[in-house]
Amino acid sequence: MYRILGIETVDYVSRKTGNRVQGTRLHLQDGTAYEDTMGNRVLSVYVKPAVNTADLALGDDVEVLYNRFGSVDDVRRVG
């Protein structure tokens, strides 16, 4: 489970492919305690436009589901 700390709109042209990239980047706080970490770990994940993020808000607790290729397949609010 993660807590949403930031929601960023992504819209740019990739230098590598020349293709337009659109979607959302979620900045998340990992609530798991780790022996080697003081405080919390954070991560950012790219979410493709096909995944509905419109109902997500700062502070929401979410579950991130990945497909077999390691891309975000769904983001579900928990609780």
Rosetta constraint file for C-alpha pairs under 8 A:
AtomPair CA 1 CA 30 HARMONIC 6.86 0.50
AtomPair CA 1 CA 31 HARMONIC 6.70 0.50
AtomPair CA 1 CA 61 HARMONIC 6.58 0.50
AtomPair CA 1 CA 62 HARMONIC 5.70 0.50
AtomPair CA 1 CA 63 HARMONIC 5.04 0.50
AtomPair CA 1 CA 64 HARMONIC 7.54 0.50
AtomPair CA 1 CA 78 HARMONIC 7.82 0.50
AtomPair CA 2 CA 28 HARMONIC 5.82 0.50
AtomPair CA 2 CA 29 HARMONIC 5.42 0.50
AtomPair CA 2 CA 30 HARMONIC 4.99 0.50
AtomPair CA 2 CA 31 HARMONIC 6.10 0.50
AtomPair CA 2 CA 61 HARMONIC 5.52 0.50
AtomPair CA 2 CA 62 HARMONIC 5.31 0.50
AtomPair CA 2 CA 63 HARMONIC 6.35 0.50
AtomPair CA 2 CA 64 HARMONIC 7.88 0.50
AtomPair CA 3 CA 28 HARMONIC 5.46 0.50
AtomPair CA 3 CA 29 HARMONIC 5.09 0.50
AtomPair CA 3 CA 30 HARMONIC 6.86 0.50
AtomPair CA 3 CA 31 HARMONIC 7.44 0.50
AtomPair CA 3 CA 58 HARMONIC 7.91 0.50
AtomPair CA 3 CA 59 HARMONIC 5.74 0.50
AtomPair CA 3 CA 60 HARMONIC 5.61 0.50
AtomPair CA 3 CA 61 HARMONIC 4.42 0.50
AtomPair CA 3 CA 62 HARMONIC 6.19 0.50
AtomPair CA 4 CA 26 HARMONIC 6.84 0.50
AtomPair CA 4 CA 27 HARMONIC 6.06 0.50
AtomPair CA 4 CA 28 HARMONIC 4.70 0.50
AtomPair CA 4 CA 29 HARMONIC 6.47 0.50
AtomPair CA 4 CA 57 HARMONIC 7.17 0.50
AtomPair CA 4 CA 58 HARMONIC 5.23 0.50
AtomPair CA 4 CA 59 HARMONIC 5.12 0.50
AtomPair CA 4 CA 60 HARMONIC 5.53 0.50
AtomPair CA 4 CA 61 HARMONIC 6.49 0.50
AtomPair CA 4 CA 62 HARMONIC 7.35 0.50
AtomPair CA 5 CA 26 HARMONIC 7.74 0.50
AtomPair CA 5 CA 27 HARMONIC 5.47 0.50
AtomPair CA 5 CA 28 HARMONIC 5.42 0.50
AtomPair CA 5 CA 29 HARMONIC 6.55 0.50
AtomPair CA 5 CA 58 HARMONIC 5.68 0.50
AtomPair CA 5 CA 59 HARMONIC 6.24 0.50
AtomPair CA 6 CA 26 HARMONIC 5.92 0.50
AtomPair CA 6 CA 27 HARMONIC 4.76 0.50
AtomPair CA 6 CA 28 HARMONIC 6.99 0.50
AtomPair CA 6 CA 58 HARMONIC 6.22 0.50
AtomPair CA 7 CA 24 HARMONIC 6.96 0.50
AtomPair CA 7 CA 25 HARMONIC 6.05 0.50
AtomPair CA 7 CA 26 HARMONIC 4.89 0.50
AtomPair CA 7 CA 27 HARMONIC 6.29 0.50
AtomPair CA 7 CA 57 HARMONIC 7.80 0.50
AtomPair CA 7 CA 58 HARMONIC 7.32 0.50
AtomPair CA 8 CA 24 HARMONIC 5.64 0.50
AtomPair CA 8 CA 25 HARMONIC 5.00 0.50
AtomPair CA 8 CA 26 HARMONIC 6.33 0.50
AtomPair CA 8 CA 27 HARMONIC 7.89 0.50
AtomPair CA 9 CA 22 HARMONIC 7.75 0.50
AtomPair CA 9 CA 23 HARMONIC 6.26 0.50
AtomPair CA 9 CA 24 HARMONIC 4.73 0.50
AtomPair CA 9 CA 25 HARMONIC 6.38 0.50
AtomPair CA 10 CA 21 HARMONIC 7.06 0.50
AtomPair CA 10 CA 22 HARMONIC 5.18 0.50
AtomPair CA 10 CA 23 HARMONIC 5.08 0.50
AtomPair CA 10 CA 24 HARMONIC 5.26 0.50
AtomPair CA 10 CA 25 HARMONIC 6.55 0.50
AtomPair CA 11 CA 20 HARMONIC 7.10 0.50
AtomPair CA 11 CA 21 HARMONIC 5.53 0.50
AtomPair CA 11 CA 22 HARMONIC 4.43 0.50
AtomPair CA 11 CA 23 HARMONIC 6.76 0.50
AtomPair CA 12 CA 20 HARMONIC 5.67 0.50
AtomPair CA 12 CA 21 HARMONIC 5.35 0.50
AtomPair CA 12 CA 22 HARMONIC 6.76 0.50
AtomPair CA 13 CA 18 HARMONIC 5.82 0.50
AtomPair CA 13 CA 19 HARMONIC 5.48 0.50
AtomPair CA 13 CA 20 HARMONIC 4.25 0.50
AtomPair CA 13 CA 21 HARMONIC 5.87 0.50
AtomPair CA 14 CA 18 HARMONIC 4.95 0.50
AtomPair CA 14 CA 19 HARMONIC 5.47 0.50
AtomPair CA 14 CA 20 HARMONIC 6.16 0.50
AtomPair CA 14 CA 21 HARMONIC 6.60 0.50
AtomPair CA 22 CA 48 HARMONIC 7.03 0.50
AtomPair CA 22 CA 49 HARMONIC 6.62 0.50
AtomPair CA 23 CA 46 HARMONIC 7.12 0.50
AtomPair CA 23 CA 47 HARMONIC 5.75 0.50
AtomPair CA 23 CA 48 HARMONIC 4.75 0.50
AtomPair CA 23 CA 49 HARMONIC 4.64 0.50
AtomPair CA 24 CA 46 HARMONIC 5.87 0.50
AtomPair CA 24 CA 47 HARMONIC 5.09 0.50
AtomPair CA 24 CA 48 HARMONIC 6.60 0.50
AtomPair CA 24 CA 49 HARMONIC 7.12 0.50
AtomPair CA 24 CA 53 HARMONIC 7.69 0.50
AtomPair CA 25 CA 44 HARMONIC 6.45 0.50
AtomPair CA 25 CA 45 HARMONIC 5.49 0.50
AtomPair CA 25 CA 46 HARMONIC 4.44 0.50
AtomPair CA 25 CA 47 HARMONIC 5.93 0.50
AtomPair CA 26 CA 44 HARMONIC 5.50 0.50
AtomPair CA 26 CA 45 HARMONIC 5.38 0.50
AtomPair CA 26 CA 46 HARMONIC 6.53 0.50
AtomPair CA 26 CA 47 HARMONIC 7.38 0.50
AtomPair CA 27 CA 42 HARMONIC 7.21 0.50
AtomPair CA 27 CA 43 HARMONIC 5.87 0.50
AtomPair CA 27 CA 44 HARMONIC 4.38 0.50
AtomPair CA 27 CA 45 HARMONIC 6.69 0.50
AtomPair CA 28 CA 42 HARMONIC 5.53 0.50
AtomPair CA 28 CA 43 HARMONIC 5.33 0.50
AtomPair CA 28 CA 44 HARMONIC 6.03 0.50
AtomPair CA 28 CA 45 HARMONIC 7.90 0.50
AtomPair CA 29 CA 40 HARMONIC 6.74 0.50
AtomPair CA 29 CA 41 HARMONIC 6.08 0.50
AtomPair CA 29 CA 42 HARMONIC 4.43 0.50
AtomPair CA 29 CA 43 HARMONIC 6.59 0.50
AtomPair CA 30 CA 40 HARMONIC 6.27 0.50
AtomPair CA 30 CA 41 HARMONIC 5.31 0.50
AtomPair CA 30 CA 42 HARMONIC 5.60 0.50
AtomPair CA 30 CA 43 HARMONIC 7.50 0.50
AtomPair CA 31 CA 40 HARMONIC 6.66 0.50
AtomPair CA 31 CA 41 HARMONIC 7.62 0.50
AtomPair CA 32 CA 40 HARMONIC 7.59 0.50
AtomPair CA 33 CA 37 HARMONIC 7.59 0.50
AtomPair CA 33 CA 40 HARMONIC 7.29 0.50
AtomPair CA 34 CA 38 HARMONIC 7.82 0.50
AtomPair CA 37 CA 41 HARMONIC 7.44 0.50
AtomPair CA 45 CA 72 HARMONIC 7.58 0.50
AtomPair CA 46 CA 72 HARMONIC 7.12 0.50
AtomPair CA 47 CA 51 HARMONIC 6.61 0.50
AtomPair CA 47 CA 71 HARMONIC 7.95 0.50
AtomPair CA 47 CA 72 HARMONIC 5.84 0.50
AtomPair CA 47 CA 73 HARMONIC 7.82 0.50
AtomPair CA 48 CA 72 HARMONIC 7.51 0.50
AtomPair CA 51 CA 73 HARMONIC 6.97 0.50
AtomPair CA 51 CA 74 HARMONIC 5.90 0.50
AtomPair CA 51 CA 75 HARMONIC 7.36 0.50
AtomPair CA 52 CA 75 HARMONIC 7.95 0.50
AtomPair CA 53 CA 75 HARMONIC 7.47 0.50
AtomPair CA 56 CA 60 HARMONIC 6.72 0.50
AtomPair CA 56 CA 77 HARMONIC 7.47 0.50
AtomPair CA 60 CA 77 HARMONIC 6.74 0.50
AtomPair CA 60 CA 78 HARMONIC 7.82 0.50
AtomPair CA 61 CA 77 HARMONIC 5.88 0.50
AtomPair CA 61 CA 78 HARMONIC 5.47 0.50
AtomPair CA 61 CA 79 HARMONIC 7.40 0.50
AtomPair CA 62 CA 75 HARMONIC 6.48 0.50
AtomPair CA 62 CA 76 HARMONIC 5.35 0.50
AtomPair CA 62 CA 77 HARMONIC 4.32 0.50
AtomPair CA 62 CA 78 HARMONIC 5.10 0.50
AtomPair CA 63 CA 75 HARMONIC 5.76 0.50
AtomPair CA 63 CA 76 HARMONIC 5.19 0.50
AtomPair CA 63 CA 77 HARMONIC 6.38 0.50
AtomPair CA 63 CA 78 HARMONIC 6.49 0.50
AtomPair CA 64 CA 72 HARMONIC 6.84 0.50
AtomPair CA 64 CA 73 HARMONIC 7.80 0.50
AtomPair CA 64 CA 74 HARMONIC 6.12 0.50
AtomPair CA 64 CA 75 HARMONIC 4.69 0.50
AtomPair CA 64 CA 76 HARMONIC 6.58 0.50
AtomPair CA 65 CA 72 HARMONIC 5.89 0.50
AtomPair CA 65 CA 73 HARMONIC 5.54 0.50
AtomPair CA 65 CA 74 HARMONIC 5.10 0.50
AtomPair CA 65 CA 75 HARMONIC 6.17 0.50
AtomPair CA 66 CA 70 HARMONIC 5.51 0.50
AtomPair CA 66 CA 71 HARMONIC 5.36 0.50
AtomPair CA 66 CA 72 HARMONIC 4.43 0.50
AtomPair CA 66 CA 73 HARMONIC 4.93 0.50
AtomPair CA 66 CA 74 HARMONIC 6.94 0.50
AtomPair CA 67 CA 71 HARMONIC 5.62 0.50
AtomPair CA 67 CA 72 HARMONIC 6.35 0.50
AtomPair CA 67 CA 73 HARMONIC 5.44 0.50
